[in-house]
Amino acid sequence: MPERKTLERAARDKRQGKSASTQAGEFVREEIEHVREGKHGVRSTKQAIAIGLSKARRAGVKLPASKKASAATKRKAAQDSHAAGDGHAKSATRARATTTALKRESAKPASRSALS
């Protein structure tokens, strides 16, 4: 679940008429901060960005997958967008498993040099 501040920033961007990618940028920034803080790790910088975009879609940002994306990525993006309007409870077991797996990963892909 994204932090309240991130949701507020994204909502402010939406009110100001900024693009979906700008709104989603708040979620990506939050994800990179989480990795830097040591909340969890990632295998690559791309993964950190993908997690942020997924969170953005699930929070209601209307962000379609890129035209160059694979079929699997497009399907995942559609699934995330659908989950934004879907009010059903998420599986705690699955969420815990994902978090545990991410905690075993490295924090290096979110370093300044990796992002530059």
Secondary structure as the mmCIF struct_conf table of DSSP 4:
data_model
#
loop_
_struct_conf.conf_type_id
_struct_conf.id
_struct_conf.beg_label_comp_id
_struct_conf.beg_label_asym_id
_struct_conf.beg_label_seq_id
_struct_conf.end_label_comp_id
_struct_conf.end_label_asym_id
_struct_conf.end_label_seq_id
HELX_RH_AL_P HELX_RH_AL_P1 ARG A 4 ARG A 15
TURN_TY1_P TURN_TY1_P1 GLN A 16 GLY A 17
HELX_RH_AL_P HELX_RH_AL_P2 ALA A 20 GLU A 37
TURN_TY1_P TURN_TY1_P2 GLY A 38 GLY A 38
BEND BEND1 LYS A 39 LYS A 39
BEND BEND2 ARG A 43 SER A 44
HELX_RH_AL_P HELX_RH_AL_P3 THR A 45 ARG A 58
TURN_TY1_P TURN_TY1_P3 ALA A 59 GLY A 60
HELX_LH_PP_P HELX_LH_PP_P1 PRO A 64 SER A 66
TURN_TY1_P TURN_TY1_P4 LYS A 67 LYS A 68
BEND BEND3 ALA A 69 ALA A 69
HELX_RH_AL_P HELX_RH_AL_P4 ALA A 71 GLY A 85
HELX_LH_PP_P HELX_LH_PP_P2 HIS A 88 SER A 91
HELX_RH_AL_P HELX_RH_AL_P5 ALA A 92 LYS A 103
TURN_TY1_P TURN_TY1_P5 ARG A 104 ARG A 104
BEND BEND4 GLU A 105 GLU A 105
BEND BEND5 ALA A 107 ALA A 107
HELX_RH_3T_P HELX_RH_3T_P1 LYS A 108 ALA A 110
BEND BEND6 SER A 111 SER A 111
HELX_RH_AL_P HELX_RH_AL_P6 ARG A 112 LEU A 115
#
